[in-house]
Amino acid sequence: ENDQEPAQAGARAARDSLKVALAEKESAETGKIIKIGRAG
């Protein structure tokens, strides 16, 4: 068993994950490669 609390993502990590998910969705819908910028 692991009694440690689960790690929490910060706002920046959440935002970056959302950008990736939305780009994946757009790519699937359009069949095109969607470029996203680097975080920072």
PDB file of N, CA, C and O in Angstrom:
ATOM      1  N   GLU A   1       0.830  -1.189   0.000  1.00  0.00           N
ATOM      2  CA  GLU A   1       0.000   0.000   0.000  1.00  0.00           C
ATOM      3  C   GLU A   1       0.869   1.246   0.000  1.00  0.00           C
ATOM      4  O   GLU A   1       2.008   1.235   0.467  1.00  0.00           O
ATOM      5  N   ASN A   2       0.310   2.305  -0.529  1.00  0.00           N
ATOM      6  CA  ASN A   2       1.012   3.581  -0.594  1.00  0.00           C
ATOM      7  C   ASN A   2       0.170   4.621   0.135  1.00  0.00           C
ATOM      8  O   ASN A   2      -0.929   4.961  -0.304  1.00  0.00           O
ATOM      9  N   ASP A   3       0.693   5.122   1.251  1.00  0.00           N
ATOM     10  CA  ASP A   3      -0.057   6.083   2.059  1.00  0.00           C
ATOM     11  C   ASP A   3       0.212   7.526   1.674  1.00  0.00           C
ATOM     12  O   ASP A   3      -0.235   8.440   2.368  1.00  0.00           O
ATOM     13  N   GLN A   4       0.931   7.752   0.586  1.00  0.00           N
ATOM     14  CA  GLN A   4       1.254   9.115   0.172  1.00  0.00           C
ATOM     15  C   GLN A   4       0.066   9.761  -0.520  1.00  0.00           C
ATOM     16  O   GLN A   4      -0.735   9.098  -1.180  1.00  0.00           O
ATOM     17  N   GLU A   5      -0.026  11.071  -0.350  1.00  0.00           N
ATOM     18  CA  GLU A   5      -1.052  11.846  -1.051  1.00  0.00           C
ATOM     19  C   GLU A   5      -0.723  11.867  -2.544  1.00  0.00           C
ATOM     20  O   GLU A   5       0.452  11.921  -2.905  1.00  0.00           O
ATOM     21  N   PRO A   6      -1.723  11.825  -3.415  1.00  0.00           N
ATOM     22  CA  PRO A   6      -1.439  11.928  -4.856  1.00  0.00           C
ATOM     23  C   PRO A   6      -0.883  13.308  -5.190  1.00  0.00           C
ATOM     24  O   PRO A   6      -1.265  14.309  -4.584  1.00  0.00           O
ATOM     25  N   ALA A   7       0.015  13.343  -6.155  1.00  0.00           N
ATOM     26  CA  ALA A   7       0.601  14.616  -6.583  1.00  0.00           C
ATOM     27  C   ALA A   7      -0.462  15.468  -7.264  1.00  0.00           C
ATOM     28  O   ALA A   7      -1.345  14.950  -7.947  1.00  0.00           O
ATOM     29  N   GLN A   8      -0.367  16.764  -7.071  1.00  0.00           N
ATOM     30  CA  GLN A   8      -1.305  17.681  -7.709  1.00  0.00           C
ATOM     31  C   GLN A   8      -0.570  18.481  -8.777  1.00  0.00           C
ATOM     32  O   GLN A   8       0.548  18.948  -8.559  1.00  0.00           O
ATOM     33  N   ALA A   9      -1.201  18.631  -9.917  1.00  0.00           N
ATOM     34  CA  ALA A   9      -0.621  19.419 -10.999  1.00  0.00           C
ATOM     35  C   ALA A   9      -0.910  20.889 -10.760  1.00  0.00           C
ATOM     36  O   ALA A   9      -1.971  21.252 -10.251  1.00  0.00           O
ATOM     37  N   GLY A  10       0.034  21.719 -11.129  1.00  0.00           N
ATOM     38  CA  GLY A  10      -0.170  23.154 -11.011  1.00  0.00           C
ATOM     39  C   GLY A  10      -0.990  23.682 -12.171  1.00  0.00           C
ATOM     40  O   GLY A  10      -1.318  22.947 -13.102  1.00  0.00           O
ATOM     41  N   ALA A  11      -1.314  24.943 -12.108  1.00  0.00           N
ATOM     42  CA  ALA A  11      -2.138  25.576 -13.140  1.00  0.00           C
ATOM     43  C   ALA A  11      -1.456  25.531 -14.502  1.00  0.00           C
ATOM     44  O   ALA A  11      -2.115  25.297 -15.515  1.00  0.00           O
ATOM     45  N   ARG A  12      -0.147  25.753 -14.539  1.00  0.00           N
ATOM     46  CA  ARG A  12       0.570  25.744 -15.825  1.00  0.00           C
ATOM     47  C   ARG A  12       0.529  24.358 -16.458  1.00  0.00           C
ATOM     48  O   ARG A  12       0.309  24.236 -17.663  1.00  0.00           O
ATOM     49  N   ALA A  13       0.738  23.319 -15.668  1.00  0.00           N
ATOM     50  CA  ALA A  13       0.691  21.955 -16.189  1.00  0.00           C
ATOM     51  C   ALA A  13      -0.707  21.620 -16.689  1.00  0.00           C
ATOM     52  O   ALA A  13      -0.861  20.963 -17.718  1.00  0.00           O
ATOM     53  N   ALA A  14      -1.719  22.067 -15.968  1.00  0.00           N
ATOM     54  CA  ALA A  14      -3.099  21.825 -16.392  1.00  0.00           C
ATOM     55  C   ALA A  14      -3.390  22.532 -17.709  1.00  0.00           C
ATOM     56  O   ALA A  14      -4.014  21.961 -18.604  1.00  0.00           O
ATOM     57  N   ARG A  15      -2.933  23.783 -17.825  1.00  0.00           N
ATOM     58  CA  ARG A  15      -3.141  24.547 -19.057  1.00  0.00           C
ATOM     59  C   ARG A  15      -2.448  23.867 -20.233  1.00  0.00           C
ATOM     60  O   ARG A  15      -3.023  23.747 -21.314  1.00  0.00           O
ATOM     61  N   ASP A  16      -1.212  23.423 -20.020  1.00  0.00           N
ATOM     62  CA  ASP A  16      -0.469  22.774 -21.093  1.00  0.00           C
ATOM     63  C   ASP A  16      -1.127  21.465 -21.514  1.00  0.00           C
ATOM     64  O   ASP A  16      -1.166  21.140 -22.701  1.00  0.00           O
ATOM     65  N   SER A  17      -1.642  20.717 -20.548  1.00  0.00           N
ATOM     66  CA  SER A  17      -2.347  19.472 -20.866  1.00  0.00           C
ATOM     67  C   SER A  17      -3.603  19.746 -21.681  1.00  0.00           C
ATOM     68  O   SER A  17      -3.924  19.002 -22.608  1.00  0.00           O
ATOM     69  N   LEU A  18      -4.308  20.810 -21.336  1.00  0.00           N
ATOM     70  CA  LEU A  18      -5.507  21.185 -22.081  1.00  0.00           C
ATOM     71  C   LEU A  18      -5.155  21.576 -23.512  1.00  0.00           C
ATOM     72  O   LEU A  18      -5.863  21.200 -24.446  1.00  0.00           O
ATOM     73  N   LYS A  19      -4.064  22.330 -23.696  1.00  0.00           N
ATOM     74  CA  LYS A  19      -3.633  22.709 -25.048  1.00  0.00           C
ATOM     75  C   LYS A  19      -3.357  21.474 -25.896  1.00  0.00           C
ATOM     76  O   LYS A  19      -3.744  21.415 -27.063  1.00  0.00           O
ATOM     77  N   VAL A  20      -2.685  20.488 -25.306  1.00  0.00           N
ATOM     78  CA  VAL A  20      -2.376  19.257 -26.036  1.00  0.00           C
ATOM     79  C   VAL A  20      -3.658  18.516 -26.397  1.00  0.00           C
ATOM     80  O   VAL A  20      -3.818  18.062 -27.530  1.00  0.00           O
ATOM     81  N   ALA A  21      -4.565  18.396 -25.442  1.00  0.00           N
ATOM     82  CA  ALA A  21      -5.820  17.684 -25.697  1.00  0.00           C
ATOM     83  C   ALA A  21      -6.633  18.360 -26.796  1.00  0.00           C
ATOM     84  O   ALA A  21      -7.200  17.685 -27.655  1.00  0.00           O
ATOM     85  N   LEU A  22      -6.692  19.690 -26.771  1.00  0.00           N
ATOM     86  CA  LEU A  22      -7.448  20.410 -27.801  1.00  0.00           C
ATOM     87  C   LEU A  22      -6.782  20.282 -29.165  1.00  0.00           C
ATOM     88  O   LEU A  22      -7.471  20.180 -30.181  1.00  0.00           O
ATOM     89  N   ALA A  23      -5.448  20.284 -29.201  1.00  0.00           N
ATOM     90  CA  ALA A  23      -4.735  20.101 -30.465  1.00  0.00           C
ATOM     91  C   ALA A  23      -4.968  18.693 -31.008  1.00  0.00           C
ATOM     92  O   ALA A  23      -5.131  18.515 -32.215  1.00  0.00           O
ATOM     93  N   GLU A  24      -4.986  17.698 -30.131  1.00  0.00           N
ATOM     94  CA  GLU A  24      -5.272  16.325 -30.564  1.00  0.00           C
ATOM     95  C   GLU A  24      -6.671  16.225 -31.163  1.00  0.00           C
ATOM     96  O   GLU A  24      -6.870  15.580 -32.192  1.00  0.00           O
ATOM     97  N   LYS A  25      -7.624  16.861 -30.520  1.00  0.00           N
ATOM     98  CA  LYS A  25      -9.010  16.845 -31.013  1.00  0.00           C
ATOM     99  C   LYS A  25      -9.097  17.505 -32.385  1.00  0.00           C
ATOM    100  O   LYS A  25      -9.722  16.968 -33.300  1.00  0.00           O
ATOM    101  N   GLU A  26      -8.464  18.677 -32.525  1.00  0.00           N
ATOM    102  CA  GLU A  26      -8.489  19.384 -33.806  1.00  0.00           C
ATOM    103  C   GLU A  26      -7.818  18.556 -34.897  1.00  0.00           C
ATOM    104  O   GLU A  26      -8.304  18.502 -36.026  1.00  0.00           O
ATOM    105  N   SER A  27      -6.708  17.914 -34.561  1.00  0.00           N
ATOM    106  CA  SER A  27      -6.005  17.079 -35.524  1.00  0.00           C
ATOM    107  C   SER A  27      -6.874  15.911 -35.974  1.00  0.00           C
ATOM    108  O   SER A  27      -6.919  15.582 -37.160  1.00  0.00           O
ATOM    109  N   ALA A  28      -7.560  15.291 -35.029  1.00  0.00           N
ATOM    110  CA  ALA A  28      -8.432  14.164 -35.365  1.00  0.00           C
ATOM    111  C   ALA A  28      -9.580  14.609 -36.264  1.00  0.00           C
ATOM    112  O   ALA A  28      -9.984  13.875 -37.166  1.00  0.00           O
ATOM    113  N   GLU A  29     -10.106  15.805 -36.021  1.00  0.00           N
ATOM    114  CA  GLU A  29     -11.237  16.305 -36.804  1.00  0.00           C
ATOM    115  C   GLU A  29     -10.831  16.764 -38.202  1.00  0.00           C
ATOM    116  O   GLU A  29     -11.594  16.609 -39.155  1.00  0.00           O
ATOM    117  N   THR A  30      -9.625  17.330 -38.322  1.00  0.00           N
ATOM    118  CA  THR A  30      -9.209  17.903 -39.601  1.00  0.00           C
ATOM    119  C   THR A  30      -8.259  17.016 -40.396  1.00  0.00           C
ATOM    120  O   THR A  30      -8.097  17.197 -41.603  1.00  0.00           O
ATOM    121  N   GLY A  31      -7.629  16.054 -39.715  1.00  0.00           N
ATOM    122  CA  GLY A  31      -6.640  15.211 -40.379  1.00  0.00           C
ATOM    123  C   GLY A  31      -5.318  15.927 -40.595  1.00  0.00           C
ATOM    124  O   GLY A  31      -4.455  15.431 -41.319  1.00  0.00           O
ATOM    125  N   LYS A  32      -5.152  17.084 -39.977  1.00  0.00           N
ATOM    126  CA  LYS A  32      -3.928  17.874 -40.139  1.00  0.00           C
ATOM    127  C   LYS A  32      -3.081  17.824 -38.879  1.00  0.00           C
ATOM    128  O   LYS A  32      -3.577  17.534 -37.790  1.00  0.00           O
ATOM    129  N   ILE A  33      -1.784  18.114 -39.045  1.00  0.00           N
ATOM    130  CA  ILE A  33      -0.881  18.237 -37.906  1.00  0.00           C
ATOM    131  C   ILE A  33      -1.103  19.602 -37.279  1.00  0.00           C
ATOM    132  O   ILE A  33      -1.082  20.619 -37.972  1.00  0.00           O
ATOM    133  N   ILE A  34      -1.313  19.627 -35.992  1.00  0.00           N
ATOM    134  CA  ILE A  34      -1.538  20.874 -35.269  1.00  0.00           C
ATOM    135  C   ILE A  34      -0.296  21.157 -34.429  1.00  0.00           C
ATOM    136  O   ILE A  34       0.097  20.343 -33.594  1.00  0.00           O
ATOM    137  N   LYS A  35       0.310  22.301 -34.655  1.00  0.00           N
ATOM    138  CA  LYS A  35       1.503  22.674 -33.896  1.00  0.00           C
ATOM    139  C   LYS A  35       1.095  23.505 -32.688  1.00  0.00           C
ATOM    140  O   LYS A  35       0.242  24.388 -32.776  1.00  0.00           O
ATOM    141  N   ILE A  36       1.721  23.203 -31.569  1.00  0.00           N
ATOM    142  CA  ILE A  36       1.495  23.994 -30.361  1.00  0.00           C
ATOM    143  C   ILE A  36       2.847  24.498 -29.878  1.00  0.00           C
ATOM    144  O   ILE A  36       3.868  23.831 -30.049  1.00  0.00           O
ATOM    145  N   GLY A  37       2.843  25.678 -29.273  1.00  0.00           N
ATOM    146  CA  GLY A  37       4.093  26.267 -28.805  1.00  0.00           C
ATOM    147  C   GLY A  37       4.593  25.604 -27.537  1.00  0.00           C
ATOM    148  O   GLY A  37       3.858  24.900 -26.845  1.00  0.00           O
ATOM    149  N   ARG A  38       5.855  25.846 -27.252  1.00  0.00           N
ATOM    150  CA  ARG A  38       6.451  25.349 -26.004  1.00  0.00           C
ATOM    151  C   ARG A  38       5.921  26.138 -24.825  1.00  0.00           C
ATOM    152  O   ARG A  38       5.636  27.331 -24.928  1.00  0.00           O
ATOM    153  N   ALA A  39       5.798  25.453 -23.713  1.00  0.00           N
ATOM    154  CA  ALA A  39       5.368  26.112 -22.472  1.00  0.00           C
ATOM    155  C   ALA A  39       6.470  27.032 -21.971  1.00  0.00           C
ATOM    156  O   ALA A  39       7.649  26.835 -22.266  1.00  0.00           O
ATOM    157  N   GLY A  40       6.066  28.033 -21.211  1.00  0.00           N
ATOM    158  CA  GLY A  40       7.097  28.862 -20.603  1.00  0.00           C
ATOM    159  C   GLY A  40       6.810  30.255 -20.648  1.00  0.00           C
ATOM    160  O   GLY A  40       7.603  31.065 -20.167  1.00  0.00           O
TER     161      GLY A  40
END
